[in-house]
């Protein structure tokens, strides 16, 4: 379970909302996409291309690649290293990246 270290009652700034699978996800300034999604309870974020097992952010520092998502139409984006910004469209990644 993801829990923020800081326990303050700071609310997301008005307008700090991204779209995840057609649902609005508010985020705090400075949040990564992975942190925003985990704080909103969105998990898993992708499926393994090997056996379709569900995967979710693990290391939160760009080493494990378990947090891959599609952001604004680009596949294989590390959500833990991508800063959340208003209006971005995030989708789960299903299997391997499409080549084309």
C-alpha positions in Angstrom: 0.0 0.0 0.0 1.3 3.4 -1.0 1.3 6.0 1.8 2.8 9.5 1.5 5.6 10.2 4.0 4.3 13.7 4.5 1.0 13.6 6.4 0.0 17.2 6.0 -3.5 18.1 4.8 -2.1 19.9 1.7 -4.6 19.6 -1.1 -3.7 19.5 -4.7 -3.7 22.9 -6.4 -6.8 23.7 -8.4 -6.3 22.5 -11.9 -3.6 19.9 -11.0 -5.5 17.0 -12.6 -4.3 14.4 -15.0 -6.4 11.9 -17.0 -5.9 8.2 -16.2 -7.9 5.8 -18.2 -10.6 8.5 -18.7 -10.8 9.2 -14.9 -9.5 12.5 -13.3 -6.6 12.1 -10.9 -5.7 15.1 -8.8 -2.0 15.5 -7.9 0.2 17.7 -5.7 2.8 20.0 -7.2 6.0 18.0 -7.6 4.4 14.6 -7.8 5.6 12.1 -10.3 2.9 10.4 -12.4 3.5 7.2 -10.4 3.1 8.9 -7.0 -0.1 10.6 -8.2 -1.6 7.3 -9.5 -0.6 5.4 -6.4 -2.0 8.0 -4.1 -5.3 7.8 -6.1 -5.3 4.0 -5.7 -4.7 3.2 -9.3 -2.8 -0.1 -9.6 -1.7 -2.1 -11.5 -0.3 0.3 -14.2 0.8 -2.3 -16.8 0.8 -6.0 -17.7 4.0 -8.0 -18.2 4.6 -8.8 -21.9 5.8 -12.3 -20.8 2.8 -13.6 -18.9 0.3 -10.7 -18.6 0.8 -10.5 -14.9 -0.1 -7.2 -13.3 2.8 -4.8 -12.5 3.0 -1.6 -10.4 5.6 0.9 -9.4 8.3 -0.7 -7.2 11.5 1.2 -6.8 10.2 4.7 -7.6 13.6 5.8 -8.9 13.8 4.5 -12.5 15.7 1.3 -12.0 13.1 -1.5 -12.2 10.9 -0.3 -15.1 7.7 -1.8 -13.4 6.0 1.6 -13.7 5.8 1.8 -17.5 2.7 3.6 -18.9 1.6 5.4 -22.0 1.7 9.2 -21.6 0.2 11.5 -24.2 0.3 8.7 -26.8 4.0 7.7 -26.1 4.5 4.1 -24.8 7.1 2.9 -22.4 7.2 6.0 -20.3 8.6 5.6 -16.7 5.9 7.1 -14.6 8.1 7.4 -11.5 10.5 9.7 -13.4 7.9 11.8 -15.2 6.6 14.8 -13.4 2.8 15.1 -13.4 1.4 18.0 -15.2 -2.2 19.2 -15.7 -4.1 17.7 -18.7 -1.7 14.9 -19.4 -3.4 11.7 -20.6 -2.0 8.5 -19.0 -3.0 4.9 -20.0 -2.0 1.5 -18.7 0.5 -0.3 -20.9 -0.7 -3.7 -22.1 2.1 -6.1 -22.9 5.1 -5.0 -25.0 5.4 -1.6 -26.7 3.9 -1.4 -30.2 6.6 -1.1 -33.0 5.7 0.9 -36.0 
